Amino acid sequence: MTSKISILAIDLAKGSFQVCAVGQDGMVVFNRAMSRTRLATLLADHPACIVAMEACATSHHWGRLAQSNGHEVRLVPAAYVKPFVKR
């Protein structure tokens, strides 16, 4: 992955995760679904950046994994995430 990514926004689920990478200019670099192993590899291989995800039961596990790889983790309360969901 390129180092121009400043924020990784992750939507957590059981088997696959939606990952949106945002560049320093605010533009979306990529937005794709990933498996558990690909997400762990992405967090390990990517240079340090901000990792944002909704606070839930599994977010603490993924947050600790991201922190161990040098990322800054931000857990967002569910009440603040809901307005961003588009239907």
Backbone as CSV, one residue per row, in Angstrom:
resi,resn,N_x,N_y,N_z,CA_x,CA_y,CA_z,C_x,C_y,C_z
1,MET,0.838,-1.182,0.000,0.000,0.000,0.000,0.884,1.247,0.000
2,THR,0.323,2.324,-0.474,1.084,3.557,-0.542,1.031,4.289,0.789
3,SER,2.017,5.148,1.010,2.074,5.878,2.270,1.255,7.156,2.221
4,LYS,0.569,7.443,1.117,-0.242,8.652,1.031,-1.571,8.509,1.768
5,ILE,-1.838,7.349,2.338,-3.066,7.116,3.087,-2.877,7.631,4.513
6,SER,-3.814,8.482,4.957,-3.696,9.029,6.303,-4.723,8.440,7.265
7,ILE,-5.873,7.950,6.748,-6.913,7.369,7.604,-7.426,6.076,6.977
8,LEU,-7.529,5.047,7.800,-8.204,3.814,7.406,-9.481,3.724,8.231
9,ALA,-10.621,3.779,7.567,-11.910,3.640,8.245,-12.388,2.215,8.014
10,ILE,-12.663,1.497,9.086,-13.000,0.079,8.988,-14.390,-0.160,9.557
11,ASP,-15.236,-0.813,8.750,-16.554,-1.256,9.208,-16.414,-2.729,9.564
12,LEU,-16.517,-3.041,10.846,-16.279,-4.391,11.332,-17.503,-5.277,11.147
13,ALA,-17.252,-6.539,10.846,-18.295,-7.558,10.741,-17.676,-8.874,11.180
14,LYS,-18.393,-9.980,10.975,-17.862,-11.266,11.416,-16.830,-11.837,10.454
15,GLY,-17.147,-11.905,9.181,-16.252,-12.568,8.239,-15.511,-11.639,7.305
16,SER,-16.171,-10.593,6.848,-15.517,-9.658,5.936,-15.696,-8.237,6.470
17,PHE,-14.732,-7.395,6.175,-14.709,-6.031,6.679,-14.653,-5.068,5.506
18,GLN,-15.338,-3.947,5.616,-15.273,-2.910,4.594,-14.221,-1.911,5.039
19,VAL,-13.222,-1.677,4.187,-12.122,-0.778,4.520,-12.104,0.368,3.526
20,CYS,-12.137,1.580,4.045,-12.072,2.779,3.220,-10.795,3.527,3.595
21,ALA,-9.930,3.727,2.615,-8.677,4.443,2.846,-8.820,5.866,2.308
22,VAL,-8.482,6.846,3.153,-8.595,8.251,2.792,-7.205,8.859,2.775
23,GLY,-6.909,9.589,1.716,-5.605,10.221,1.571,-5.497,11.502,2.381
24,GLN,-4.326,12.109,2.349,-4.079,13.336,3.096,-4.899,14.500,2.568
25,ASP,-5.322,14.436,1.308,-6.134,15.496,0.704,-7.632,15.293,0.928
26,GLY,-8.028,14.218,1.611,-9.430,13.954,1.894,-10.142,13.126,0.837
27,MET,-9.437,12.724,-0.190,-10.029,11.920,-1.260,-9.921,10.436,-0.914
28,VAL,-10.909,9.656,-1.367,-10.911,8.217,-1.121,-9.895,7.552,-2.045
29,VAL,-8.953,6.814,-1.458,-7.932,6.103,-2.228,-8.478,4.756,-2.686
30,PHE,-9.083,4.009,-1.762,-9.785,2.773,-2.111,-10.860,2.494,-1.091
31,ASN,-11.836,1.704,-1.502,-12.940,1.299,-0.633,-13.295,-0.119,-1.043
32,ARG,-12.880,-1.093,-0.250,-13.084,-2.495,-0.640,-13.334,-3.386,0.562
33,ALA,-13.909,-4.542,0.275,-14.152,-5.551,1.312,-12.900,-6.400,1.482
34,MET,-12.623,-6.778,2.722,-11.448,-7.602,3.022,-11.820,-8.695,4.007
35,SER,-11.095,-9.793,3.916,-11.264,-10.881,4.872,-10.455,-10.567,6.133
36,ARG,-10.605,-11.419,7.153,-9.863,-11.224,8.403,-8.353,-11.247,8.171
37,THR,-7.887,-12.212,7.401,-6.441,-12.336,7.182,-5.894,-11.173,6.363
38,ARG,-6.658,-10.711,5.365,-6.193,-9.578,4.552,-6.170,-8.292,5.368
39,LEU,-7.134,-8.128,6.286,-7.140,-6.943,7.143,-5.946,-6.961,8.088
40,ALA,-5.663,-8.115,8.671,-4.500,-8.228,9.562,-3.208,-7.937,8.797
41,THR,-3.110,-8.414,7.569,-1.936,-8.152,6.730,-1.833,-6.673,6.384
42,LEU,-2.965,-6.046,6.059,-2.967,-4.618,5.743,-2.484,-3.799,6.936
43,LEU,-2.985,-4.116,8.118,-2.567,-3.374,9.308,-1.090,-3.592,9.627
44,ALA,-0.578,-4.775,9.345,0.832,-5.065,9.628,1.760,-4.405,8.612
45,ASP,1.352,-4.367,7.350,2.237,-3.879,6.287,2.151,-2.378,6.044
46,HIS,1.058,-1.766,6.427,0.849,-0.353,6.117,1.598,0.542,7.090
47,PRO,2.181,1.659,6.606,2.825,2.607,7.525,1.817,3.184,8.520
48,ALA,2.306,3.694,9.619,1.445,4.207,10.686,0.502,5.291,10.179
49,CYS,-0.775,5.169,10.559,-1.801,6.141,10.203,-2.907,6.067,11.252
50,ILE,-3.979,6.813,11.048,-5.127,6.769,11.946,-6.058,5.659,11.484
51,VAL,-6.464,4.800,12.411,-7.418,3.726,12.123,-8.680,4.033,12.912
52,ALA,-9.787,4.283,12.194,-11.053,4.622,12.833,-12.047,3.496,12.624
53,MET,-12.773,3.143,13.697,-13.799,2.101,13.593,-14.857,2.335,14.660
54,GLU,-16.039,1.768,14.426,-17.131,1.888,15.374,-16.817,1.076,16.622
55,ALA,-17.084,1.653,17.777,-16.833,0.956,19.037,-17.852,-0.166,19.209
56,CYS,-17.353,-1.395,19.246,-18.205,-2.562,19.469,-17.334,-3.628,20.150
57,ALA,-17.866,-4.810,20.295,-17.146,-5.867,21.015,-15.825,-6.230,20.340
58,THR,-15.804,-6.362,19.029,-14.582,-6.787,18.341,-13.635,-5.630,18.028
59,SER,-14.101,-4.396,18.181,-13.234,-3.267,17.849,-12.027,-3.183,18.781
60,HIS,-12.168,-3.654,20.003,-11.044,-3.619,20.936,-9.945,-4.585,20.499
61,HIS,-10.333,-5.748,19.990,-9.345,-6.707,19.485,-8.585,-6.105,18.298
62,TRP,-9.340,-5.576,17.330,-8.695,-5.014,16.137,-7.924,-3.742,16.489
63,GLY,-8.397,-2.994,17.468,-7.678,-1.807,17.903,-6.333,-2.139,18.524
64,ARG,-6.306,-3.178,19.357,-5.029,-3.612,19.953,-4.073,-4.119,18.882
65,LEU,-4.608,-4.832,17.887,-3.768,-5.320,16.794,-3.186,-4.150,15.997
66,ALA,-4.007,-3.148,15.709,-3.534,-1.976,14.972,-2.505,-1.198,15.790
67,GLN,-2.747,-1.034,17.093,-1.797,-0.316,17.945,-0.461,-1.035,18.029
68,SER,-0.489,-2.353,18.050,0.764,-3.096,18.109,1.582,-2.931,16.830
69,ASN,0.927,-2.505,15.749,1.630,-2.246,14.488,1.936,-0.764,14.290
70,GLY,1.737,0.054,15.324,2.132,1.457,15.282,1.057,2.431,14.839
71,HIS,-0.155,1.983,14.632,-1.237,2.870,14.199,-1.857,3.586,15.390
72,GLU,-2.476,4.739,15.113,-3.242,5.459,16.129,-4.706,5.061,15.951
73,VAL,-5.308,4.475,16.972,-6.660,3.937,16.882,-7.654,4.911,17.488
74,ARG,-8.764,5.113,16.782,-9.856,5.945,17.289,-11.145,5.156,17.179
75,LEU,-11.759,4.900,18.321,-13.038,4.198,18.360,-14.157,5.234,18.438
76,VAL,-15.094,5.131,17.509,-16.187,6.095,17.405,-17.443,5.480,18.002
77,PRO,-18.132,6.164,18.925,-19.377,5.620,19.487,-20.433,5.418,18.405
78,ALA,-21.265,4.407,18.592,-22.280,4.060,17.589,-23.250,5.207,17.319
79,ALA,-23.533,6.020,18.309,-24.448,7.148,18.119,-23.909,8.161,17.115
80,TYR,-22.580,8.261,16.995,-21.980,9.183,16.046,-21.809,8.553,14.668
81,VAL,-21.810,7.234,14.594,-21.637,6.542,13.316,-22.951,6.506,12.552
82,LYS,-24.050,6.359,13.232,-25.357,6.193,12.604,-25.699,7.291,11.590
83,PRO,-25.418,8.584,11.849,-25.765,9.608,10.857,-25.030,9.458,9.520
84,PHE,-23.915,8.704,9.490,-23.161,8.549,8.257,-23.709,7.424,7.376
85,VAL,-24.597,6.592,7.905,-25.154,5.487,7.134,-26.150,6.051,6.128
86,LYS,-25.914,5.738,4.860,-26.808,6.214,3.804,-27.707,5.072,3.369
87,ARG,-28.964,5.349,3.180,-29.896,4.309,2.764,-30.445,4.628,1.401
